[in-house]
Each structure stands twice: as C-alpha cells, then as structure tokens.
C-alpha cells in the first residue's frame, strides 16, 4: 500500500469443482525477510504463497458474486471438508466462515496473491472466501466498498452451499481491505441493498487499516472522487446502525498506516456503543502484519495467533 501516513480475466460462471491447493515448502523460511515498503511487500507475496503448506485444504476458484469484472472470489475449505467433498462423503458438520478483503491502496492486489491467507484460515478450520473487488483509478469510492458489501452479503447468503454456518460468520481485512471491510459494515447503508444488516455479521477484524486520514494529501487521492472529503468517506465518521463486535489490530513498526487511524476508529465505534477490542502486533511492519498469516511465517509475529484467538472466541 502506498504510504498513507496517518494513518482479468473474466471468471467462469457458477460453482467450480473443488481443486487441491498444491504448494510445497521448497524455501527455507529462515532466509525470508518481508519488506516494510509496499512495493517490496507485493513482490514478497509470491514467496509467501510459495512456502505456504497446503495442509490438505481445498479451493473452489473464480466464483461470481456480481456481474462486473473482478466481482469474484475463491472459497477455501478445511482439510476434513475438502476430503469429504472430494469423496462425496455425507457432510453433517457446518463450519464457521470468514470473508477476507485484501489491501493494495485500492489500486492493486488480487485474490490469487492472498491465497496464503485463505489457506491459513482454512487450515485453522474456517471456510474462507478471499475476494476481488474493482480498483481505482477506474473505480473510486464507494465502488470498492460496495463490492466488498456485495461479496460479504453473497457469502453470508450462500454459506450453507459451502457447508458453512452463516450464524458464525466474520469479516477480516488488511490495509485498504480493512478500510473496505470496516466501511462496508460500520455503515448499514452499504449492506442494506443486498438484504443483510451489520449485526448479521458475528465479528469484524481490521488489520492496519486507514480508517481516518486526509487522503487528499497523499497519492491515494486517486482512489476517491475529486470533490470528496474525509468527513464524507472515512469509516470513523460514517457509523450507522447496530454493530457487531470489532477487533482492530495495529502493527508496531508500521510506517505506512499509522496507529492514529485505529485510535480514531476505536473512539468513534465506542462512542456509538459498539464493542471494540484493540491490540498491537509486536515487531510487525505493514507488510508482515499480513505476511505472517502464512503458517510457515508465524514466527515473524503473532498476527495469526491473535486473529485465530479472536475468531475462535467469537465463532466457535
């Protein structure tokens, strides 16, 4: 993600068949250093995906949640579920579900680059949707938030198709994706057109999100309308409707999105009577605050442990 200091191919229609996520840990994880700057962070995503052991999880690719380009997602399945689906075994258990929204300054990134997050959460027992959304500068706010809301609602309504329980349903976002996730849920107007409300979501986790900054002073200005103001678009100023609980995480060494964003978002949520928990990811940069979600990199920091602890507490 470009510094926010205050802080395709057309998919196939329908339900694809289950495929295996075939990845082997061919690189020595001890030699990998994820960069703190975003340009380097994105080049490291291929490394992260390349060393993430699949753990037996399965994935269904390129499922449409809308009619526009990039309105698609991938669904990752825990190992027991993937095995049962492949062998046509009767499936009686319903799993908790997570929707993950990636970052990238609203201009870059895609669901394939964040496959390691889907794999990681599926390994922990969560059916996980990793979504795409339309990007700036062709699509400015609120398009990418509306896409996120649509993907959340689609996943919620279709959870049972993937053997997931919509009553145990969370949304997780990183960086610009955390903005999208929080904005789409904090203001009930985004979910309303798709027939759900914020309290249908069991929990929201934002990781290093730019929820409260003046985008007009940074290169990210291209992701917003020319006449837009922070008061009109920042999630900390757009809370509307009853809310689920939130966990907002900051990275201790983040030089891209400053902790003031989380501080202000937390204050606004609490002022609206929302339950909010905050925590710092010790030793994490902006890049490693998501990179360490990959199980082979869990030694880098404890973001995976913190995310899973909160999800286990709220969904299981």
Buried (B, 14 or more C-beta within 10 A) or exposed (E): BBBBBBBEEEBEEEEBEBEEBEBEEEEEBEEBEBBBBBEEBBEBBEBBBBBBBBBBBBBBBBBBBBEBBBBBBBBBBBBBBBBBBBEEEEEEEBBBBBBBBBBBBBBBBBBBBBBBBBBBBBBBBBBBBBBBBBBBEEBBBBBBBBBBBBBBBBBBBBBEEBBBBBEBBBBBBBBBBBBBBBBBBBBBEBBBEBEBBBEBBBBBBBBBBBBBBBBEEBEBBBBBEEEBEBEEBBBBBBBEBEBBBBBBBBBEBBEBBBBBBBBBBBEBBEEBEBEBBBBBBEBBBBBBBBBBBBBBBBEBBBBBEBBBEBBEEBBE
